[in-house]
Amino acid sequence: MPQTDLPEFADAGHSFTALGIADAAEPLRERWDEAQAAFAPERLAFLEEGFVRETCRSIRMGADIEEQIHKTCAAIRGSPALRRLAWYGHYRLFRAEGRRRGIVEKWPQLPASAGPGAGLFWAAVLLSGVPEVTRFHRSRGIAPSVTLDTFSDLEVWIRESTRAEGRWSFRQLGWLSNHFSCELYKLGRLQFEFSSYRYGFRVFRRGGDGKVLALAADGMRFREDGQFHDADRRVEERAWTASFSAEGGAIRGHPISPRGAARREAVQLPAGEWTEVLQAGDPALGTHIQAGAPMTFELCGQSYRRALEFFPRHFPERPFRVFTCSSWLLDPQYEEYLRPGSNIVRFLREMYLLPLPGAADWGTFERVFGAPLKDLDSAPRDTALRRAIVAHCKAGKCWRGMGSLLFPQDLAWGRQVYRSAHAGA
């Protein structure tokens, strides 16, 4: 560690200018002075080679990434401005009191001009928190295998960013802050994140048979195909507007099919038979499908069952009402192209699918092809999924992301509970 620390770099403006981020650094000013008041060179031990190598190996990071992070930290050690920024990130994420999740969303990426420590800078800052996160996991009785699986996403996204940019890079600080804030856990094939219900649909359950029905909220606007008026990168001016009311002993609204489309014909439900089971902001577990491995149907079911045991055991003070998921993988149009036994089709059929406002195809192309397609004719078609996506687009149709619900009491993996209850819908 350099023995000389230049105090002028404790000034936010001085450091930001030196790093070339002065125009984008306003979010970093929050609690900057507080962090720098706690700065001391000896507190930067997380930049030393011994810490970096030991920590990378403890989470089974690939040797090539370990070497690059070591080089990144060496570059940070040699730059007063980078050292101050690294300390700030470490302090805010792992030492300061108060909210940690979500504070990084607007922190800027460093330009290449900031030096050889720029590309993996924020990955190195996250790595500095591995001991703190591990201690928290152990305090909750969480198995080391879950800790390792959860940390594995750091390598996944370093490799993905590096592939996309053609140089060592890490662009998912916001996403990985969930893992390092102890808000997300990987349980087998799937990841689960503490979240809340945000879709806006009114969701009811009928007594007796337990049938679930989602209704559009008052004022939602849809196209004739049941998708939101602004889906597929266009706005439908002739969209119809949903209405909702719960008066006089009846609930009246426009149903959302479990296949993810709103229906223009309204329904009326006896209030005495139906109970609203979700309110905006109700606690939920957001479900995420980590890239890099097949989403084997049986393994996904195992992950949901593990979640039902894991969270009540390790976080009894944080009960949840529903599993949610938003993904390009949930588009029911895949059923027109992929075989019924495919993992994607079987997975989405277990969910109560929901249309999303502004739904588009960017996630589909990003995850399947690595970037938007400029020419359909030259697009690779080496898998059934790629062939399906290209064929759909060549037919003049659009792919779109969808949302979904899965209530814990409806988890009967393989039985398609919601579709079975709405036969013919």
N, C-alpha and C positions, 0 to 999 in steps of 0.2 A: 504494500500500500504506500503510495507517495506520502512522504512526511510533510510536504508543504501543501497547505490548503489555503487557497486564495479567498479571503472573506468576502470580496466583492461579488462572488458568485452566489452568495446567500440572497442577493437581491434578485427578485424574479425577473425583472426586465433585463438585467445584465445576462442572466443565464439563457433566457428565451431568445434573446438576440444572438447570442453566441451559437445557439443550436439551430438557428434559422426557422424558429417556430413562433416568432413574436406575433404574427397575425392570427394564429390559431390557438394561442395558449391561454386565453381567458379562463377556461375551466380549470386550469392548473393553479390559478391564483388563490382558489379557495383553500384556506388553511396552509398556504405556502409558508408564511412567516412562522406559524406555529411549528411546522415540521422542521424548518431550518433552525429554530431555537433549540430543538432537541438533537441537532446534528452533531456528530463527533466522528472523526475518521475511524476510530476503533469500532464503531457500530456498523461499518461497511464490511464486516467479515464475510458476508454473504457473496461478496465479489471475488474472494480469494480462490485460488485454484483448488485447494483442498476441499473447501465447502462445495464448490461447483461439481467436482468430480464425484465426491461421495454422495451428494444429493441426486445427481443424475442417475447414478448406479442404483441408489436405493429405490427409485421409482422405475427402474428398468428402461431408461431412455436409451435410444439407439446410440451406438458409439459415435456415429458421424455427427449427430446433433449435439452430443456431449462435447465433442471437440469444437464445434462452432460456438456453443454457448461459452465455453472456456475462452475462446478468442474474443467474443463479445465483451465478457467481463474484464478481460485484460485491457481492452480499448476503453471501457468505462473508467477503470482505475486511472488511466492516464489522462483523463479529461475532467477538469474541475466542474464544468457545467454538467456533464453527464453524471458525475458522482452526485451532485446536488439533486438532479432530477431522479436518479435511481433511489436515493434516500427518501425523497418525497413520496414516490410511488410505494416503496416498502412501508413507510410510516403510515400513509393513509390506509393501506390495505391490511396491515398486520399489527400495527402498534396503537394507532389512534383510537380513542373511544368514539362510539357513534356508528352510524350506518356505514356499511362497507359495500353492500351489494348495489350495483348500479351507478356508483360514483365515477366509474371510468368511461362511461359511454361516450363522452365528448373529449376525452384526452386525445391529443393529436398523435399521429404517427410521426416518427422522426424522418426527415429527408435524408437521402444518401449523403448530402453535404455535411451532416452531423458527424460523419466518420464511420469507421468499420463497425462500431457498436450499434449502429442505427437499426439494422434489419431485425435483429432478435432482441432488441433492447427490452421491450415489455415482457417477452418470454423470460428473460433473465430476472426481471423484477418479480414475476409470479413464482419462479423457482425459489426465490428467497423466502417464500412463505411456506414451503413444504414442511419444515419442522413444526410451525405453529398449527397448520391444518392437521398434521398427523397427531399431534397432542390432543387436539379437539376430538378427533375421531376416536382415539383410545379412551378419552374421558367419557364418551358415550357408549363404549363397549362395541364399537364398530370393528369388524374383522379386518385385519391387514389386507386380505384379498380384495375387499371392497375399496379400500383406500387406493391400492395399486390400480384397480380397474378405473376408478374415478380419475386419477391422475393421467391415465393413458390418453385422454383426449388432448392433452397439451401436445404430445408428439403428433397425433393425427392432424391437428390444425397447423402445426409448424410445417409439416410435409405438404399439406394442401396449399397453404399460402406460398410456399417455395415453388411448388409445381406451377401455380398460376402466374407467378411473377418471374420465374426463371432465375431467381437468386434467393439466398437465404432470407426468409422473411416470416413474419408472424403478424397476422391482421385480425385476430379474433380475441383481443383483450377483453372486450365487453362480454362475450360469451363465456370465456374461461374464468372471468371474475365470479361467475356463479359457483364453479367448482371450488375456487380458492376462498370463497366466502362461506363455505360449508352449507350451501343451499341446494346442491345437486349431488346425486349419487348414482353410480352405475351399478346396476344389479343384474349381472349376466349380460344379455344382449341389449337391454334397453337402459336408458338413463331417466331418472325421475327428479324433477325440480320443484321445490316449494313454489307455488304459484297461487293464482286466484282465478275465479270464473269471470271472463271478460267478454264473452261472445255477444251478450245482449239479448239472446233469445229467452223467452219465458218457457220454463221447462216444468212439466207436470207429471205426476205419477198417479195412476188409478188404484184405489184400494181394491183388495181382492186378488186380481190377477197381476198387479204390479206393472202393468203396461206403462211405458214412458212415451210422452208426446211433447215435442218442442213446438212452440208457436212463435210466429214472427212478432217482434215488438212493434208497438204503434209507431207508424211513420217510416218503417223500413221500406225501401223501394226495390222492386224486382223486375226482371225481364220475364217474358212469357215462358222461358225455359226454367224458371225458378231460381236463376242466379241473380246476384245483386246487379243493379242497373249499371254499375261501373266496372264489372268484371271483364276480363279478356282485353285489357288495354283500350277499352272504348266505353263511351257513355251512351246508354239507350234513353233517349228523351221521352219515348212513349211508354216508359216503365209504369207499372201499377204500384200503388201505395197500400201497404198493409195497415190494418187497424186492429186494435186489441181493446177489449173491455172485460171487466170482471164485476158485474153489477147484477142485482136482482136474482141472485142465486145461480147465475150462469156465467161461464167463461167463454168468451167468443173471440176467435182469432183465426189466423191462417196457418195451417199446419206445415211443418217442415218434415218432409219424408226422411226416414233414416238413410236414404240414399243421397241426401244432401241437396234437395231442391224444395223451394217454397211452392205452395199450391195456392192458386188464386181463389179457389172456392173455400169460403170460411166454414169453420165447424163450431158447434156449440156444445160445451161440456157441462154437465151438472156439477155445480161447485161442491156439492156434498160427496161426490164420488172421486173428485180429483184434487190433489194437493200440490201446490207449487213446491218443488224440491231444490231449486237453485235460485239464489239471489245474486245480484252483481256484487263481486268482491268476496263471495264465499270461498273458503280455502280449497285449493285443488292441488293435484300433482300433475305438472306438465310432463308429458312423455316425449322423449327424444330418441331417435334412432341413429346411433353413432355410425358415421361413415366407415367404410373399410372392410366390412364383412357381410355375408349374406344375412338377410333378416329372417332366418329360419323360423317358420311359423311356430313350431313347438317350443323353441327357445324363447320366443317373445311371450308366449303364454306362461312359461316358467318365470320370466321376469315380473310379470304382473302379479303372479302369486307370491313371489318373494317380497314385492313391495307391500302387499297386504300384511305381511308379517314384520318386515323390517321397520317401517315407519312408526307403527304403534309401539314397538319395542324400544326403539332408540330415541324417538321423539314423541312421547305420549302427550306432551303439552301442545302438540301441533296436529290435531286431527284434521282430516280432509274429507270432502264430500264426494269428489268425483275425480277421475282421471281425464285430462284434456290432452289433445294433440293437434297441432297444426302442421301440415306437411304436404309437399308435392306428391308424396306417395299415397295420399288418401283420395285422389281423384277417381271417382267411380267409372270414369270413361275407360280405365284400364281393363275393365271387365269385358269390353268389346273386342279387345285385342289379345289379351293374355289368357292362357289356359286357366280353367277354374281352380286347378290345384296349385297355381303359382303362389309363392309366398306373399306377394303384394296383394293379390286378389283376396286370398284367405284372410289376411290381416285387416284390410279395410272393411270386409263384410262383418267383422266383429264389432264395429263401431257404430255409434249413431252419428252419421255424417252431417255436417253443417256447412252451408255456403258461407263464403267470407267476402266482405266488401273489398273491392279492388283486387280480387283474386286474379293472378296472372301466371305466366309460364316461366318466369325467370328462374325459379328454384328448380324446375324440371330440367332445364337446359344446363344450369350450373352444376347440378349434382350428377347428371348422366353424361354430359359431354364436356364438362369443365368450363364452358363458356357459351354465350349465345351462338346459335348457328347462323352463319351468313349465307350458306348455300345448302339447301336440303339435298340436292342431288349428290353432293360430294360428302355428305355426312356419313360417318362410319355406321355400319349396320351389322356389327359382329355379334350382337346379342338380341334376344327376343324383345327386350325392353327398348333398345335403340331402334329396332325395326318398327315397333309399334308407334313410338313417338314420331318418327319420320313419316310413316304412313298417315297418321292422324293429321299432321300438319299439311301434308301434300293434298289431303282432302279438303283443305280450307278450314279446318277446325282448330280450336285452341285447347291447350292443357291449362290446368289451374290448380293451385293449392286449395285444400279444404281443411276445415276444422272438424273436431270430433269430440264426443263424450263417451265415457264408459264408467258407469257407476259400479262401485265395489260389489254391491249386492247382485249385480247382473253379470259378474265375471263367471261365465261358464264357457271356457275357451273351446271354440269349435262349434258351438251351437247357434251362433248368429242370433242372439237373443232378440235384438231390436227388429231385425228383418222378419224373424219368425212371428213376432207379435203384430207386425204390420204386413202380413202376407198380402201380396198384390200391390203394395204401395210402391 
